[in-house]
Every structure is written in structure tokens, then in C-alpha cells.
Amino acid sequence: MITSPLLAYVAILFFCVLKASSLDTFIAAVYEHAVILPDAPLTPVSHEEALMLMNRNLDLLEGAIMSAAKQVQFLELLVASVYFFFILRVCRFGYLICNTKAMKLKSQMNTIFGHTPVQKRLSCLARDNSIYIVANIGDKKPCNASDPDCPHDGRYQYNTDVVFDSEGRLVARYHKQNLFLGEDQFDAPKEPEIVTFDTTFGRFGIFTCFDILFHDPAVTLVKDFQVDTILFPTAWMNVLPHLTAIEFHSAWAMGMRVNFLAANIHFPLRKMTGSGIYAPDSPRAFHYDMKTKEGKLLLSQLDSHPHRPAVNWTSYASGLPAPLVGNQEFKSIVFFDEFTFLELKGVAGNYTVCQKDLCCQLSYRMLEKREDEVYALGAFDGLHTVEGSYYLQICTLLKCKTMDLHSCGDSVETASTRFEMFSLSGTFGTQYVFPEVLLSDIQLAPGEFQVSSDGRLFSLKPPSGPVLTVTLFGRLYERDSASGASADLVAQGLRVMLGVIITIMYSLSW
């Protein structure tokens, strides 16, 4: 769903601090990189062969640094990602580096990087260009029988972010906590790691890909450690209607009220594209391209310490009259979850639909009511258990795939219906709600909508394109395990079954 199965990857994030034009703002760049993959990803390789491939990708990333620096006078930060796919745990060893903890804060290059040429090159790139670099690389740590959790092959393998400052020093490290389906080549740390680092243009936090759907470390970084900007390397597989990369990542920035720099890889064959520079008020730059094989460089200015107005996500909807329950409601599936829907039958209207404790209220007006398209208002309040287990409350206005109401929730990329206005709210039981607006052809709507302090997501002007979905995506982290052991067992069985199927499919495709 979100990240690539059988994933083992290297992601490079660059924070280019050439000169700070102002401590109040900084210029960020994100590079969506078309990764160079192994010819035989399911075959073990030597360390030398792995190093040759990683250096080919680093050559391209070095070129991205030079290109970004030429386009702006004062570039503080560049984010890009390089991922290696479909590499099983037994095949991954050649790509791993030694555990980075012992290297931290040492200064002599030869002492630090005697047997880690990838890190040496990253350190030199950071120092020679006076930039911050964050690299996501495979990290190995030996263990033995004295550790009851030691894997059978005698080592922990981590999906790891390392941070080099502008003098080439290793200043931070993060091990990914929430591993996705099929990420069996990596181990999760025993406790979530909360990693931040400070610069002259704000405090930064780091997490990786599937981490975004869980409380730790993502929410903790913002709530308890007051980071200004999140750095987010990812191999995100887009899923409509609510979990495309640009849609959900921009919504997370708005919902958590932080800057969010997302660097996806460019691999359309696996539905991987979608990178962006997102501020709390609006996307500043984004890229989504399923048609070409080329990467893309994005540049934009961000506030170093973004403003964070508070939102009461249930205030407006809870003050509305109780809805009338009729027989016009229907059920339909959205990404394995059964939503309760109401069809929008007029060119304008006010609708309320409820499921369990969540009631969703929509006011809207279309430019015209087309006879060949159906829209519906949906509500979901429950535990999602496929490709992860997490509790959701979702209010959504969406276009149905066909005129059949049971297609509401199916993947659809284009629409023709234009709206004059919309206002969506819900009786959420959480403060963690992420507002999404997605237009036809998978486009965002920067500057065209707003969230009010009382929890309404509303249009500021008629959207610039036909609407695919307007959504409030809520997370109730404390209820992730509330449905008991039986749901956990079902979810675990589904993950195992899907993992086997996907492993076979990817093996045959290569």
C-alpha cells in the first residue's frame, strides 16, 4: 500500500547551508530521483558490487546538488532519495554499513570511515559543499546468543538515517521504527528513537515512510520536541482515494502545523512518484508524474519557524442538529474499510452521514450536476487492519468510479465535475486530523482552501479543477489496539498472506 514490499534502500537528503539569506526563512529543494536499480535484485552481491551501484546513484545526487545551487543564490537545504528495491535479507548484506554509533562525533576521516566508503563520500560531500546531508542507508549491528532477540543470522539490520553537518561530522542517527509489509530484511529498534538536530534555520526531525501513520516517532517529534520541519525520505506507493503521496503528506503538514519535506523516488512502474515541499498553510511545490522516467528538482522558500494556529476539530460539527436517519445510506468499501455513504443528488445541498461516534457534515455547490458522474459523502470510524493496524475516523467527499454506488471508494484519477464551494466537518474524537483536497489528474489545490479554528475544511474560491476528493483523515492513535487480540490475529494473518503473494509476484516480474 504505502511502501515498496521487499524494500531495502538508500535515501540521500541534502541540507545545503551555503549562506542563510535570513534566519526567519530558508530555501529548500527536494529532488525526486529516478533510482538506478540492481540488474538482479534478488541475487546476493559482494560489497564491491554494491558499492559500485551506490556510487552511480551518488554521482546523480551530487549532480542534483550542483544543479540546485545554480538555480538559487542562497540554497540552505536539498532533499533527495535513492532506493534499492526487492532485495531480500539474505541478499542485503553487501549493501550494509557497520553500526554508526561508534563513529559519532569523531573527527579524523580515516579513523571514522576506514571500511565505510559510502559514509566517507557523504561526509566529504557535506564538508566540501558546506551542506547538511541526511542519508538513509542499511545499518548492521552484530549480536549473539546472550541477546534473546538476536536474529538468526547474528546481526540486527536497520533502516537508518544518518546526518552529516556542513563540516562533515556525523551528528545524528535514526533507525526506522514502523516497518512495512515485506520489510523483513530490516529489524525495528526495541524502543522508538526520537531524533532531532538544530540549525540556524530551525529545528529538524526525521522519520521514514510508514512511520508517518503512527504516533511514535512522528507525532512525538512535533508535540513534545517542537520541531519546525520534518525530513521524510520515502518509497511511497500511491493508493487512491486518500493515500497518494502528495495528498497525504501535504495534509500531514497542515494537520500537524509544520514544514514537511518529502522526497519520494521516481519509479512509476510501482506507482511511486509524488514529492513536495509543504508548509502548514499550503503546499509550496509538488511533483506527481506517472508518465515519464525522469526525476524532478523542486525549490521553494519556507519559514524557519512556521506559525501554528490551534484547531478544534469537533467544534463546528458538534454544534449542528442531529441528523435524520433514513434509508438512503449505503455501504461501500474504501481500501478494505466499509464506509457509510450518502449520494449527493442535487447541484447543491447539505448532507450529514454518521458511523459509530463520527458524524460528517458537508455543504456544497456544484457548477452543474453532471448525469455521468456520481459523488458521495462518506464516514468511517473503525480499525483499519490491512497492511498495518491503525484506528481511523474519516469524513470524505469523493467521486465514485462509475454510476454504480458500490464503486464509491474505488481508485479513480480523473473527474469532470466542478464545484463552486465546499465545507466539510466532523465530530472527531481526536486532535490529529489531516485535511486533504485532491483534484483531477492527481493535482493539489494550493491556496484554494483553508481550515478554520472550529474544524471546517472549506474552499476559499472555486477549485481550479474538477474534484476527486475532499477529506478529513483522522487518526486515533490510542485506539490502535482497542479492538482486541482477534483483530490483531486477523491482521497478522493477512499481512503474512499478502507478503507471500507479493514476494512471488515481484520475483516473477524480475
Disulfide bonds with the S-S distance in Angstrom:
Cys143-Cys150 2.06
Cys354-Cys359 2.00
Cys360-Cys395 2.00
Cys400-Cys408 1.89
